[in-house]
Amino acid sequence: MLIKYRKVLIINKVKEGNIPCLNKEYFLLKELLDEHGGLVSTQNYSTYSYSELLDVSQNIDKEAFPERYKEIQKLLSEKEPEEEIEEPFIENANWLPKLISVFQILCGVGGAYAIYDFLAPYTLDQVDTTHRILYGTMSVYFLSSIVAGFYLYLNMRAGYISSLVIQSLQVISFSISKVSYSITSWLLIEFSIEEGFILGARFDLNTIGFNILYRPDGIPFMFAVNITALFFVYVLSIHFVKSSSNKSLKQDK
């Protein structure tokens, strides 16, 4: 009984990091450790999941710790194997953000070239102030698309945030009263409601557009959702959260 009591005292001292050396308690501790295979087990394996127990069972030294191995095997027989949960396709498809990044770069280059091609025949004096502002804004947008795509390809935080902005600006198009707004890229899948509540759908592979228009005489009502841009926003949001949680994003410089 006394020996057991002293063993408990020694185990407590081990836990506290207070181990006396070169005295009777030291040699009793050595005897106790030898009895337990060189290590006093403090693990509560009953709290382990099936997969955790299986991992311990596959890596434990059976000869050095036979009692512990038997305990683990007993617990494994009592627990149900866990069903493997596979990540959804989109979350597991790490190539999707890179595909979007390439798409953004190509659209940015295409848009910038379209503006240059349209304005090349004109001098600056031949373009009125309104169109200077419009084409200047368009140029900034398409150049931003190129930069955002480049940073996204490098898996940088700035790339995700700027790309989410670029794609979010394309999700909705509308014409209400005297104002019209739309931004579209090459791959356009769009569903719309037009004046008279007429439902429409559009698929286009050859359109890069940037339209902010004000007409005093009024514009027919139209509201549309770009499914392609909405899908890109969804993909980027999922991978941004995933990359942030596992800290795989590269730091912005």
N, C-alpha and C positions, 0 to 999 in steps of 0.2 A: 504494500500500500504506500509506504514511504517512497519507494523507488518510483512508482507511478506519479506521485505528487511532485517529486523532484524533476521528473521528465516534463511534466506540464510547465513547471517554472522555467526550465531551460528552453522549451519551445517558445514560451512567451518572450524570453530574452532574445531569442533569435529573431522573432518578428519585430522587436523594438530596436534591433541592431546593437544590442548591448551583450556582447559575448565575452565572458571572462576567459582568459588564456592561462594555460599551464597551471591549472589547479584541479581539484577533484571534479568540479562541475564541467570543466573542459573535457576530461577523459570520459565522463558520463555522457556528455553530448556526442563524443565520437562513437561511443558504444551504441547510442541511440540511432545515430545516422547510419552506422553500419547495419543495424537491424532493419532499417527502412530502405536499404538499397542505396545509401549515400545521400538521400534527400528526404526531408519531411514534407509530405504532400499536404498542401493547404488548399488544393483546388476542389471546388464544389462542382463536380461534373454533372450533377442532376439539373443544373441550370443551363447546360449546353444544349444547343440545337442538334438535330440528327446529323447535319453536315459537319458541324464542329466536332462532334464525337467521332465521326468517321475519319476526319482528318487526324485527330489525336491518335486514334486506333492504328492508323497506317504509319505513323511516325514514331510511336513510343517504342522503347527498348523492352521487349517482352521479358527477356531474361533478367534484366536489372530490376524491373518493376512489375513482377507477376500479379500482385494483388491489385494494383492500379489497372492493369490491363483487363483482369477479370471483371472489375467494377465497370469499366467502359463497355465491355462486351455485353454485360447484363443490361446496362442502360440502353444500348443500341437495340437489343431485342425487344425492349419495352416501348420504344418510340417508333412512330410511323415515318417512313422516308418522306422527305419534303419534295413536293412537285417543283421541278425547275421552271422558273418564270423567265420566259424569253422576252427580251426587249422588243417593243414594237419596231416594225421595219424602218420607219422614218427616224426614230431615235437611234437605231443601230447603224443607219446608213451614213457613215462619216464622210462619204464622198459628196453628199448633196450640197453642203455649204460651198465646197470648192467648185461644183458645177454652177451654182448661183453666182459665184464670184466671177467666173469666166463669162457668163451671160451678161453680167453688169458691165464688165470691161468692154465687151463687144458692142453692147447697146450704147455705152458712153462714147466710144469711138465713132460709131455709126451716126449718132445724133450730132456730134461735134462736126463731123464731115458734112452732114446735110446742111447745117447752118452756114458753114464756109462756102459750100457749093452754091447755095441760094444767094448769099450776099456778095460773092466774088465780082459779079458784073457791076455792082454799084459802088459809088464813092460814099464816104461817111456823110457828106452834105446831102446826098440824095435819099437818105433814110431819115424819116421824121423821128421826133423824140420818143413817141409812144413805142415805135418798133425797135428803137435802140434799147429801151428798157426791156421789152419783151425778149429780144434776141440775146441781150446781155444776161438776163435771168436764165434763159434756156442754156446758154453756154456754161454758166456756173453749175447748173444742174447736171449736165452731161459730163463735165469734167469731174464733178464730185462723184458721179457714178463710177468713173474709171478709178479714182483714188480709193473709194470704198471697196470696190472689187479687188483691188490689189492688196489692201490690208486684210480683207476677209480671206483671201487665198493664203495669207501668212498666218491665219488663225489668231489674229490680234483682236483685243477688246474693241478698239476703235473701229475695226472692220465690221464687227457685228452691229454695233450701235449705228454707225453711219449707213450701213446697208438696210437696216430696219427702217430708217428714216426714208431712204430712197424708195424702197418698196411700198411703204405705207402711203406715200404720196400718190402712188398709182392705183390704190385699191378702189377709190371712188371717183366717178366722173358724173358731172351734173350740168344741167342747164335750167336755171330757175330765174324767172322774170327777165332781167336784162343781162344776167351774168352767166358765163359758160366756163367750165373748167374741166380739163382732162390731160392726163399724162399717160402715154402708152409706149410700150416697148415691142420688140418684134413678135414675141409669142403672146398673143392676146386671146383670151377666152373670156367673154363678157356676157353677162345677163343684164337686161335693162327693162325699165318701165318708162314708156313714152307717153306723151300727151294723149288723153283719152283712155289711160290705163291699159295701153297695149303692151303686151309682153314681147320682148325681143331677145335674140341671142346672136352673138357674133364671134366668129373665129377668124383670126388674121395672123399670118406669118410674115407680113412684109410692111409693117407700119411702125414707125417711130414718130410719135407726135407729142407736142407740148402746146397746150392751148389754154390761154387765159384771156377771155374775150368779154368786152362790154359793148352791148348794142342798145342804144337809146330806144329803138323801135320795138324791142322785145325779142325774146328767143323762145321757141316752143319748149315745153317742159320735157326733161329727160333726166333719169337717174339710173346709173349703171354701176355694177360691181365687177371688178376685174378679178376673176377666179385665179388666174396665174399669179398675180401679185399677192393675193390673199394667201395662197398656198406657200409662196416664198416667205412671207412674214411668219407663218406658222412654223415652217421648218427652221428658220433662223432663230425664232424664239426658243424652240425646244433645244437646239444645239448650243445656244448661248447659255441657257440655264445649266445644261449638262456640263459644258466646258468650264463654267464658273465654279460649279460644285466640286469637280475633281481637279480644279486648279491647273488645267492644261492650256489655258489661254496664255499667249505670249504677252509680256508687259509692253505697253505703249512706250515709245521712246520720244 
